[in-house]
């Protein structure tokens, strides 16, 4: 049943991202990646707000976490999960692992993207 809730949330989140991106690009243009940036920041805000609400303020059925946090926000942006995990490390006082996670995720993510570009071009695809 968990897979169903994650799937429904993911479907809704991915579509919300698509709609938000089109709306943002229609109003702010495409010269800068405003859509992705705004989606990532709003996703980070929403995961902080919703995760705290669902775990600290109310005793919610775990299904809600699967639907909203893992599914919807996972489909909306994976950046939200990344920021939540980094903040968790910081709140635990684990500053060095947090710094390593933030810098490593960004640097390795950029390098991986460049590596993917290089691989496709090297294969002549």
N, CA, C and O atoms as a GROMACS GRO file, in nm:
protein
  500
    1UNK      N    1   0.081  -0.119   0.000
    1UNK     CA    2   0.000   0.000   0.000
    1UNK      C    3   0.086   0.126   0.000
    1UNK      O    4   0.046   0.229  -0.055
    2UNK      N    5   0.205   0.118   0.063
    2UNK     CA    6   0.295   0.234   0.066
    2UNK      C    7   0.331   0.279  -0.075
    2UNK      O    8   0.338   0.399  -0.102
    3UNK      N    9   0.354   0.184  -0.165
    3UNK     CA   10   0.392   0.218  -0.301
    3UNK      C   11   0.281   0.294  -0.372
    3UNK      O   12   0.307   0.383  -0.452
    4UNK      N   13   0.158   0.260  -0.342
    4UNK     CA   14   0.045   0.330  -0.402
    4UNK      C   15   0.043   0.475  -0.357
    4UNK      O   16   0.027   0.565  -0.440
    5UNK      N   17   0.060   0.500  -0.227
    5UNK     CA   18   0.060   0.637  -0.175
    5UNK      C   19   0.176   0.718  -0.229
    5UNK      O   20   0.160   0.834  -0.266
    6UNK      N   21   0.294   0.657  -0.235
    6UNK     CA   22   0.411   0.726  -0.291
    6UNK      C   23   0.386   0.757  -0.439
    6UNK      O   24   0.416   0.866  -0.486
    7UNK      N   25   0.330   0.661  -0.511
    7UNK     CA   26   0.302   0.679  -0.653
    7UNK      C   27   0.201   0.789  -0.680
    7UNK      O   28   0.219   0.871  -0.770
    8UNK      N   29   0.095   0.792  -0.603
    8UNK     CA   30  -0.007   0.896  -0.619
    8UNK      C   31   0.054   1.033  -0.588
    8UNK      O   32   0.036   1.128  -0.664
    9UNK      N   33   0.126   1.041  -0.476
    9UNK     CA   34   0.191   1.167  -0.441
    9UNK      C   35   0.292   1.210  -0.546
    9UNK      O   36   0.299   1.328  -0.581
   10UNK      N   37   0.371   1.115  -0.595
   10UNK     CA   38   0.471   1.146  -0.698
   10UNK      C   39   0.407   1.197  -0.826
   10UNK      O   40   0.457   1.292  -0.887
   11UNK      N   41   0.298   1.136  -0.866
   11UNK     CA   42   0.225   1.180  -0.985
   11UNK      C   43   0.178   1.324  -0.968
   11UNK      O   44   0.195   1.408  -1.056
   12UNK      N   45   0.119   1.352  -0.852
   12UNK     CA   46   0.068   1.487  -0.825
   12UNK      C   47   0.183   1.589  -0.813
   12UNK      O   48   0.173   1.700  -0.864
   13UNK      N   49   0.292   1.549  -0.746
   13UNK     CA   50   0.405   1.639  -0.730
   13UNK      C   51   0.475   1.670  -0.861
   13UNK      O   52   0.511   1.785  -0.887
   14UNK      N   53   0.494   1.569  -0.945
   14UNK     CA   54   0.559   1.591  -1.074
   14UNK      C   55   0.475   1.684  -1.162
   14UNK      O   56   0.528   1.770  -1.231
   15UNK      N   57   0.345   1.665  -1.158
   15UNK     CA   58   0.258   1.753  -1.236
   15UNK      C   59   0.254   1.894  -1.178
   15UNK      O   60   0.246   1.991  -1.253
   16UNK      N   61   0.259   1.905  -1.047
   16UNK     CA   62   0.264   2.038  -0.984
   16UNK      C   63   0.392   2.110  -1.025
   16UNK      O   64   0.391   2.231  -1.051
   17UNK      N   65   0.502   2.036  -1.031
   17UNK     CA   66   0.629   2.096  -1.074
   17UNK      C   67   0.619   2.144  -1.218
   17UNK      O   68   0.665   2.254  -1.250
   18UNK      N   69   0.560   2.064  -1.304
   18UNK     CA   70   0.546   2.099  -1.444
   18UNK      C   71   0.460   2.225  -1.461
   18UNK      O   72   0.497   2.317  -1.534
   19UNK      N   73   0.347   2.228  -1.393
   19UNK     CA   74   0.256   2.343  -1.401
   19UNK      C   75   0.324   2.468  -1.344
   19UNK      O   76   0.317   2.576  -1.404
   20UNK      N   77   0.388   2.455  -1.229
   20UNK     CA   78   0.456   2.569  -1.167
   20UNK      C   79   0.567   2.620  -1.258
   20UNK      O   80   0.581   2.741  -1.276
   21UNK      N   81   0.646   2.531  -1.316
   21UNK     CA   82   0.754   2.570  -1.405
   21UNK      C   83   0.703   2.646  -1.526
   21UNK      O   84   0.761   2.748  -1.564
   22UNK      N   85   0.598   2.597  -1.587
   22UNK     CA   86   0.540   2.666  -1.704
   22UNK      C   87   0.488   2.804  -1.665
   22UNK      O   88   0.508   2.901  -1.738
   23UNK      N   89   0.421   2.811  -1.551
   23UNK     CA   90   0.367   2.939  -1.504
   23UNK      C   91   0.480   3.039  -1.478
   23UNK      O   92   0.474   3.154  -1.521
   24UNK      N   93   0.583   2.993  -1.408
   24UNK     CA   94   0.696   3.081  -1.375
   24UNK      C   95   0.768   3.126  -1.501
   24UNK      O   96   0.801   3.244  -1.514
   25UNK      N   97   0.794   3.035  -1.594
   25UNK     CA   98   0.862   3.072  -1.718
   25UNK      C   99   0.778   3.167  -1.801
   25UNK      O  100   0.833   3.256  -1.867
   26UNK      N  101   0.646   3.150  -1.800
   26UNK     CA  102   0.559   3.240  -1.875
   26UNK      C  103   0.565   3.382  -1.820
   26UNK      O  104   0.548   3.479  -1.894
   27UNK      N  105   0.588   3.394  -1.690
   27UNK     CA  106   0.588   3.526  -1.628
   27UNK      C  107   0.727   3.587  -1.610
   27UNK      O  108   0.741   3.709  -1.607
   28UNK      N  109   0.829   3.504  -1.597
   28UNK     CA  110   0.964   3.555  -1.572
   28UNK      C  111   1.062   3.528  -1.686
   28UNK      O  112   1.175   3.576  -1.684
   29UNK      N  113   1.019   3.453  -1.784
   29UNK     CA  114   1.106   3.422  -1.898
   29UNK      C  115   1.193   3.301  -1.872
   29UNK      O  116   1.190   3.241  -1.764
   30UNK      N  117   1.272   3.267  -1.974
   30UNK     CA  118   1.354   3.147  -1.966
   30UNK      C  119   1.504   3.176  -1.972
   30UNK      O  120   1.585   3.084  -1.984
   31UNK      N  121   1.541   3.303  -1.964
   31UNK     CA  122   1.684   3.337  -1.972
   31UNK      C  123   1.760   3.289  -1.849
   31UNK      O  124   1.882   3.272  -1.855
   32UNK      N  125   1.691   3.268  -1.739
   32UNK     CA  126   1.749   3.217  -1.616
   32UNK      C  127   1.656   3.106  -1.567
   32UNK      O  128   1.535   3.116  -1.586
   33UNK      N  129   1.710   2.999  -1.503
   33UNK     CA  130   1.625   2.887  -1.460
   33UNK      C  131   1.538   2.920  -1.337
   33UNK      O  132   1.549   2.855  -1.234
   34UNK      N  133   1.454   3.022  -1.351
   34UNK     CA  134   1.366   3.064  -1.241
   34UNK      C  135   1.275   2.951  -1.196
   34UNK      O  136   1.253   2.933  -1.077
   35UNK      N  137   1.221   2.875  -1.291
   35UNK     CA  138   1.127   2.769  -1.256
   35UNK      C  139   1.187   2.668  -1.161
   35UNK      O  140   1.129   2.639  -1.056
   36UNK      N  141   1.302   2.615  -1.196
   36UNK     CA  142   1.369   2.516  -1.111
   36UNK      C  143   1.408   2.577  -0.978
   36UNK      O  144   1.389   2.516  -0.873
   37UNK      N  145   1.462   2.698  -0.981
   37UNK     CA  146   1.504   2.763  -0.857
   37UNK      C  147   1.388   2.786  -0.762
   37UNK      O  148   1.398   2.757  -0.643
   38UNK      N  149   1.278   2.837  -0.814
   38UNK     CA  150   1.162   2.864  -0.729
   38UNK      C  151   1.100   2.734  -0.679
   38UNK      O  152   1.058   2.725  -0.563
   39UNK      N  153   1.093   2.633  -0.766
   39UNK     CA  154   1.040   2.504  -0.723
   39UNK      C  155   1.127   2.444  -0.613
   39UNK      O  156   1.076   2.391  -0.515
   40UNK      N  157   1.259   2.451  -0.629
   40UNK     CA  158   1.348   2.396  -0.528
   40UNK      C  159   1.334   2.468  -0.394
   40UNK      O  160   1.331   2.403  -0.289
   41UNK      N  161   1.325   2.598  -0.397
   41UNK     CA  162   1.314   2.674  -0.272
   41UNK      C  163   1.177   2.651  -0.208
   41UNK      O  164   1.169   2.632  -0.086
   42UNK      N  165   1.071   2.652  -0.287
   42UNK     CA  166   0.939   2.625  -0.228
   42UNK      C  167   0.929   2.482  -0.177
   42UNK      O  168   0.863   2.457  -0.076
   43UNK      N  169   0.994   2.388  -0.246
   43UNK     CA  170   0.996   2.250  -0.198
   43UNK      C  171   1.069   2.238  -0.066
   43UNK      O  172   1.025   2.165   0.023
   44UNK      N  173   1.180   2.309  -0.052
   44UNK     CA  174   1.255   2.308   0.074
   44UNK      C  175   1.170   2.368   0.187
   44UNK      O  176   1.170   2.316   0.298
   45UNK      N  177   1.099   2.476   0.157
   45UNK     CA  178   1.011   2.537   0.257
   45UNK      C  179   0.899   2.440   0.295
   45UNK      O  180   0.870   2.421   0.413
   46UNK      N  181   0.837   2.379   0.195
   46UNK     CA  182   0.725   2.288   0.221
   46UNK      C  183   0.767   2.165   0.301
   46UNK      O  184   0.694   2.121   0.389
   47UNK      N  185   0.885   2.109   0.271
   47UNK     CA  186   0.925   1.991   0.348
   47UNK      C  187   0.953   2.027   0.492
   47UNK      O  188   0.921   1.950   0.583
   48UNK      N  189   1.013   2.144   0.514
   48UNK     CA  190   1.035   2.187   0.652
   48UNK      C  191   0.904   2.206   0.726
   48UNK      O  192   0.889   2.162   0.840
   49UNK      N  193   0.810   2.271   0.662
   49UNK     CA  194   0.681   2.299   0.723
   49UNK      C  195   0.598   2.172   0.742
   49UNK      O  196   0.550   2.145   0.852
   50UNK      N  197   0.582   2.094   0.636
   50UNK     CA  198   0.494   1.977   0.642
   50UNK      C  199   0.551   1.864   0.726
   50UNK      O  200   0.478   1.800   0.801
   51UNK      N  201   0.682   1.839   0.716
   51UNK     CA  202   0.742   1.732   0.795
   51UNK      C  203   0.731   1.764   0.943
   51UNK      O  204   0.701   1.677   1.025
   52UNK      N  205   0.756   1.890   0.979
   52UNK     CA  206   0.745   1.932   1.118
   52UNK      C  207   0.601   1.920   1.166
   52UNK      O  208   0.575   1.872   1.277
   53UNK      N  209   0.507   1.964   1.083
   53UNK     CA  210   0.366   1.956   1.121
   53UNK      C  211   0.322   1.811   1.139
   53UNK      O  212   0.255   1.778   1.237
   54UNK      N  213   0.359   1.724   1.045
   54UNK     CA  214   0.315   1.584   1.050
   54UNK      C  215   0.383   1.502   1.159
   54UNK      O  216   0.332   1.398   1.198
   55UNK      N  217   0.498   1.548   1.208
   55UNK     CA  218   0.568   1.470   1.310
   55UNK      C  219   0.569   1.536   1.447
   55UNK      O  220   0.567   1.466   1.549
   56UNK      N  221   0.571   1.668   1.452
   56UNK     CA  222   0.579   1.738   1.581
   56UNK      C  223   0.444   1.786   1.633
   56UNK      O  224   0.422   1.787   1.754
   57UNK      N  225   0.356   1.824   1.545
   57UNK     CA  226   0.231   1.888   1.587
   57UNK      C  227   0.111   1.795   1.593
   57UNK      O  228   0.024   1.812   1.679
   58UNK      N  229   0.107   1.700   1.506
   58UNK     CA  230  -0.007   1.606   1.503
   58UNK      C  231   0.047   1.464   1.498
   58UNK      O  232   0.159   1.439   1.452
   59UNK      N  233  -0.032   1.373   1.544
   59UNK     CA  234   0.004   1.232   1.531
   59UNK      C  235  -0.065   1.183   1.404
   59UNK      O  236  -0.180   1.140   1.406
   60UNK      N  237   0.008   1.192   1.293
   60UNK     CA  238  -0.049   1.158   1.163
   60UNK      C  239  -0.018   1.014   1.127
   60UNK      O  240   0.088   0.960   1.161
   61UNK      N  241  -0.111   0.953   1.059
   61UNK     CA  242  -0.090   0.819   1.003
   61UNK      C  243   0.034   0.823   0.914
   61UNK      O  244   0.048   0.917   0.836
   62UNK      N  245   0.124   0.724   0.922
   62UNK     CA  246   0.244   0.724   0.838
   62UNK      C  247   0.212   0.733   0.688
   62UNK      O  248   0.298   0.771   0.608
   63UNK      N  249   0.091   0.698   0.650
   63UNK     CA  250   0.050   0.708   0.511
   63UNK      C  251   0.063   0.852   0.461
   63UNK      O  252   0.096   0.874   0.344
   64UNK      N  253   0.038   0.950   0.547
   64UNK     CA  254   0.047   1.090   0.507
   64UNK      C  255   0.191   1.129   0.473
   64UNK      O  256   0.215   1.206   0.381
   65UNK      N  257   0.286   1.073   0.549
   65UNK     CA  258   0.426   1.102   0.518
   65UNK      C  259   0.461   1.042   0.382
   65UNK      O  260   0.530   1.105   0.302
   66UNK      N  261   0.414   0.920   0.356
   66UNK     CA  262   0.441   0.856   0.227
   66UNK      C  263   0.380   0.937   0.112
   66UNK      O  264   0.445   0.959   0.010
   67UNK      N  265   0.257   0.979   0.130
   67UNK     CA  266   0.186   1.053   0.026
   67UNK      C  267   0.244   1.192   0.004
   67UNK      O  268   0.274   1.230  -0.110
   68UNK      N  269   0.260   1.268   0.112
   68UNK     CA  270   0.296   1.409   0.100
   68UNK      C  271   0.447   1.431   0.092
   68UNK      O  272   0.494   1.501   0.002
   69UNK      N  273   0.522   1.373   0.183
   69UNK     CA  274   0.665   1.400   0.189
   69UNK      C  275   0.741   1.321   0.082
   69UNK      O  276   0.809   1.379  -0.002
   70UNK      N  277   0.730   1.189   0.087
   70UNK     CA  278   0.805   1.106  -0.008
   70UNK      C  279   0.749   1.118  -0.149
   70UNK      O  280   0.824   1.138  -0.244
   71UNK      N  281   0.617   1.108  -0.162
   71UNK     CA  282   0.555   1.109  -0.294
   71UNK      C  283   0.548   1.247  -0.356
   71UNK      O  284   0.615   1.276  -0.455
   72UNK      N  285   0.463   1.334  -0.297
   72UNK     CA  286   0.439   1.464  -0.358
   72UNK      C  287   0.567   1.547  -0.367
   72UNK      O  288   0.604   1.593  -0.475
   73UNK      N  289   0.633   1.568  -0.252
   73UNK     CA  290   0.753   1.652  -0.255
   73UNK      C  291   0.868   1.584  -0.328
   73UNK      O  292   0.952   1.652  -0.387
   74UNK      N  293   0.873   1.450  -0.324
   74UNK     CA  294   0.974   1.379  -0.402
   74UNK      C  295   0.953   1.398  -0.550
   74UNK      O  296   1.050   1.409  -0.626
   75UNK      N  297   0.826   1.403  -0.593
   75UNK     CA  298   0.796   1.430  -0.734
   75UNK      C  299   0.811   1.577  -0.768
   75UNK      O  300   0.849   1.612  -0.880
   76UNK      N  301   0.782   1.661  -0.673
   76UNK     CA  302   0.791   1.807  -0.694
   76UNK      C  303   0.937   1.850  -0.704
   76UNK      O  304   0.974   1.926  -0.793
   77UNK      N  305   1.021   1.801  -0.611
   77UNK     CA  306   1.163   1.832  -0.613
   77UNK      C  307   1.239   1.742  -0.516
   77UNK      O  308   1.198   1.726  -0.401
   78UNK      N  309   1.348   1.682  -0.561
   78UNK     CA  310   1.431   1.606  -0.469
   78UNK      C  311   1.516   1.699  -0.384
   78UNK      O  312   1.574   1.657  -0.284
   79UNK      N  313   1.524   1.825  -0.424
   79UNK     CA  314   1.599   1.923  -0.348
   79UNK      C  315   1.544   1.936  -0.206
   79UNK      O  316   1.618   1.962  -0.112
   80UNK      N  317   1.413   1.918  -0.192
   80UNK     CA  318   1.352   1.929  -0.060
   80UNK      C  319   1.407   1.823   0.034
   80UNK      O  320   1.435   1.853   0.150
   81UNK      N  321   1.422   1.699  -0.012
   81UNK     CA  322   1.477   1.592   0.072
   81UNK      C  323   1.623   1.622   0.108
   81UNK      O  324   1.665   1.602   0.222
   82UNK      N  325   1.697   1.668   0.011
   82UNK     CA  326   1.837   1.700   0.032
   82UNK      C  327   1.852   1.808   0.140
   82UNK      O  328   1.935   1.795   0.230
   83UNK      N  329   1.771   1.913   0.132
   83UNK     CA  330   1.784   2.021   0.230
   83UNK      C  331   1.740   1.974   0.368
   83UNK      O  332   1.800   2.013   0.468
   84UNK      N  333   1.637   1.890   0.375
   84UNK     CA  334   1.590   1.838   0.504
   84UNK      C  335   1.700   1.756   0.571
   84UNK      O  336   1.723   1.768   0.692
   85UNK      N  337   1.767   1.672   0.493
   85UNK     CA  338   1.872   1.587   0.548
   85UNK      C  339   1.992   1.671   0.594
   85UNK      O  340   2.051   1.644   0.698
   86UNK      N  341   2.026   1.775   0.516
   86UNK     CA  342   2.137   1.862   0.554
   86UNK      C  343   2.104   1.937   0.683
   86UNK      O  344   2.188   1.947   0.773
   87UNK      N  345   1.983   1.988   0.692
   87UNK     CA  346   1.940   2.058   0.814
   87UNK      C  347   1.940   1.962   0.932
   87UNK      O  348   1.979   2.001   1.043
   88UNK      N  349   1.898   1.838   0.912
   88UNK     CA  350   1.900   1.738   1.019
   88UNK      C  351   2.039   1.716   1.074
   88UNK      O  352   2.058   1.707   1.196
   89UNK      N  353   2.138   1.706   0.986
   89UNK     CA  354   2.277   1.691   1.030
   89UNK      C  355   2.321   1.813   1.111
   89UNK      O  356   2.388   1.800   1.214
   90UNK      N  357   2.283   1.932   1.064
   90UNK     CA  358   2.320   2.054   1.135
   90UNK      C  359   2.253   2.062   1.272
   90UNK      O  360   2.317   2.099   1.371
   91UNK      N  361   2.126   2.026   1.278
   91UNK     CA  362   2.054   2.031   1.406
   91UNK      C  363   2.110   1.931   1.506
   91UNK      O  364   2.101   1.952   1.627
   92UNK      N  365   2.167   1.822   1.455
   92UNK     CA  366   2.231   1.723   1.542
   92UNK      C  367   2.372   1.765   1.583
   92UNK      O  368   2.441   1.693   1.654
   93UNK      N  369   2.415   1.884   1.537
   93UNK     CA  370   2.548   1.932   1.570
   93UNK      C  371   2.658   1.865   1.489
   93UNK      O  372   2.776   1.876   1.523
   94UNK      N  373   2.620   1.797   1.384
   94UNK     CA  374   2.718   1.726   1.301
   94UNK      C  375   2.757   1.816   1.183
   94UNK      O  376   2.724   1.789   1.068
   95UNK      N  377   2.828   1.923   1.215
   95UNK     CA  378   2.859   2.026   1.118
   95UNK      C  379   2.954   1.979   1.008
   95UNK      O  380   2.935   2.015   0.892
   96UNK      N  381   3.053   1.900   1.041
   96UNK     CA  382   3.146   1.853   0.939
   96UNK      C  383   3.077   1.760   0.839
   96UNK      O  384   3.094   1.779   0.718
   97UNK      N  385   2.999   1.659   0.885
   97UNK     CA  386   2.926   1.578   0.788
   97UNK      C  387   2.826   1.662   0.707
   97UNK      O  388   2.805   1.636   0.588
   98UNK      N  389   2.764   1.761   0.770
   98UNK     CA  390   2.669   1.848   0.698
   98UNK      C  391   2.740   1.925   0.588
   98UNK      O  392   2.691   1.933   0.475
   99UNK      N  393   2.854   1.981   0.621
   99UNK     CA  394   2.932   2.055   0.522
   99UNK      C  395   2.976   1.963   0.409
   99UNK      O  396   2.969   1.999   0.291
  100UNK      N  397   3.022   1.844   0.446
  100UNK     CA  398   3.062   1.746   0.344
  100UNK      C  399   2.946   1.706   0.256
  100UNK      O  400   2.963   1.689   0.135
  101UNK      N  401   2.828   1.690   0.314
  101UNK     CA  402   2.710   1.651   0.238
  101UNK      C  403   2.669   1.761   0.142
  101UNK      O  404   2.640   1.735   0.025
  102UNK      N  405   2.667   1.885   0.190
  102UNK     CA  406   2.626   1.998   0.106
  102UNK      C  407   2.726   2.020  -0.007
  102UNK      O  408   2.689   2.026  -0.124
  103UNK      N  409   2.854   2.032   0.030
  103UNK     CA  410   2.955   2.055  -0.073
  103UNK      C  411   2.969   1.935  -0.167
  103UNK      O  412   2.980   1.950  -0.288
  104UNK      N  413   2.967   1.815  -0.107
  104UNK     CA  414   2.981   1.694  -0.188
  104UNK      C  415   2.864   1.675  -0.283
  104UNK      O  416   2.884   1.640  -0.399
  105UNK      N  417   2.744   1.697  -0.235
  105UNK     CA  418   2.626   1.680  -0.321
  105UNK      C  419   2.630   1.776  -0.438
  105UNK      O  420   2.603   1.739  -0.552
  106UNK      N  421   2.663   1.901  -0.409
  106UNK     CA  422   2.666   2.000  -0.517
  106UNK      C  423   2.781   1.975  -0.613
  106UNK      O  424   2.761   1.974  -0.735
  107UNK      N  425   2.900   1.955  -0.560
  107UNK     CA  426   3.016   1.933  -0.646
  107UNK      C  427   3.002   1.804  -0.725
  107UNK      O  428   3.022   1.802  -0.847
  108UNK      N  429   2.970   1.695  -0.656
  108UNK     CA  430   2.958   1.567  -0.726
  108UNK      C  431   2.841   1.567  -0.823
  108UNK      O  432   2.849   1.506  -0.930
  109UNK      N  433   2.732   1.636  -0.786
  109UNK     CA  434   2.619   1.646  -0.878
  109UNK      C  435   2.656   1.718  -1.006
  109UNK      O  436   2.620   1.675  -1.116
  110UNK      N  437   2.729   1.829  -0.992
  110UNK     CA  438   2.774   1.902  -1.111
  110UNK      C  439   2.870   1.819  -1.194
  110UNK      O  440   2.860   1.813  -1.316
  111UNK      N  441   2.965   1.754  -1.126
  111UNK     CA  442   3.061   1.670  -1.198
  111UNK      C  443   2.991   1.553  -1.267
  111UNK      O  444   3.026   1.517  -1.379
  112UNK      N  445   2.894   1.494  -1.201
  112UNK     CA  446   2.819   1.383  -1.261
  112UNK      C  447   2.742   1.430  -1.385
  112UNK      O  448   2.738   1.359  -1.486
  113UNK      N  449   2.682   1.548  -1.377
  113UNK     CA  450   2.611   1.601  -1.491
  113UNK      C  451   2.706   1.626  -1.608
  113UNK      O  452   2.677   1.588  -1.721
  114UNK      N  453   2.820   1.689  -1.579
  114UNK     CA  454   2.920   1.708  -1.684
  114UNK      C  455   2.969   1.574  -1.738
  114UNK      O  456   2.990   1.559  -1.858
  115UNK      N  457   2.986   1.476  -1.648
  115UNK     CA  458   3.028   1.342  -1.692
  115UNK      C  459   2.926   1.278  -1.783
  115UNK      O  460   2.963   1.213  -1.882
  116UNK      N  461   2.800   1.294  -1.752
  116UNK     CA  462   2.694   1.240  -1.840
  116UNK      C  463   2.697   1.306  -1.977
  116UNK      O  464   2.682   1.239  -2.079
  117UNK      N  465   2.715   1.437  -1.978
  117UNK     CA  466   2.724   1.510  -2.106
  117UNK      C  467   2.844   1.458  -2.186
  117UNK      O  468   2.833   1.430  -2.305
  118UNK      N  469   2.958   1.446  -2.118
  118UNK     CA  470   3.078   1.398  -2.185
  118UNK      C  471   3.059   1.256  -2.240
  118UNK      O  472   3.098   1.227  -2.352
  119UNK      N  473   2.998   1.169  -2.158
  119UNK     CA  474   2.979   1.030  -2.201
  119UNK      C  475   2.895   1.019  -2.327
  119UNK      O  476   2.929   0.944  -2.419
  120UNK      N  477   2.785   1.094  -2.330
  120UNK     CA  478   2.699   1.089  -2.450
  120UNK      C  479   2.773   1.143  -2.571
  120UNK      O  480   2.765   1.086  -2.680
  121UNK      N  481   2.843   1.253  -2.552
  121UNK     CA  482   2.917   1.311  -2.667
  121UNK      C  483   3.031   1.221  -2.710
  121UNK      O  484   3.059   1.209  -2.830
  122UNK      N  485   3.098   1.156  -2.613
  122UNK     CA  486   3.209   1.065  -2.647
  122UNK      C  487   3.160   0.943  -2.723
  122UNK      O  488   3.231   0.890  -2.808
  123UNK      N  489   3.038   0.900  -2.693
  123UNK     CA  490   2.980   0.784  -2.763
  123UNK      C  491   2.920   0.823  -2.898
  123UNK      O  492   2.879   0.738  -2.976
  124UNK      N  493   2.916   0.954  -2.923
  124UNK     CA  494   2.861   1.000  -3.051
  124UNK      C  495   2.710   0.990  -3.058
  124UNK      O  496   2.653   0.985  -3.167
  125UNK      N  497   2.645   0.988  -2.943
  125UNK     CA  498   2.498   0.976  -2.942
  125UNK      C  499   2.432   1.110  -2.963
  125UNK      O  500   2.309   1.118  -2.965
   0.00000   0.00000   0.00000
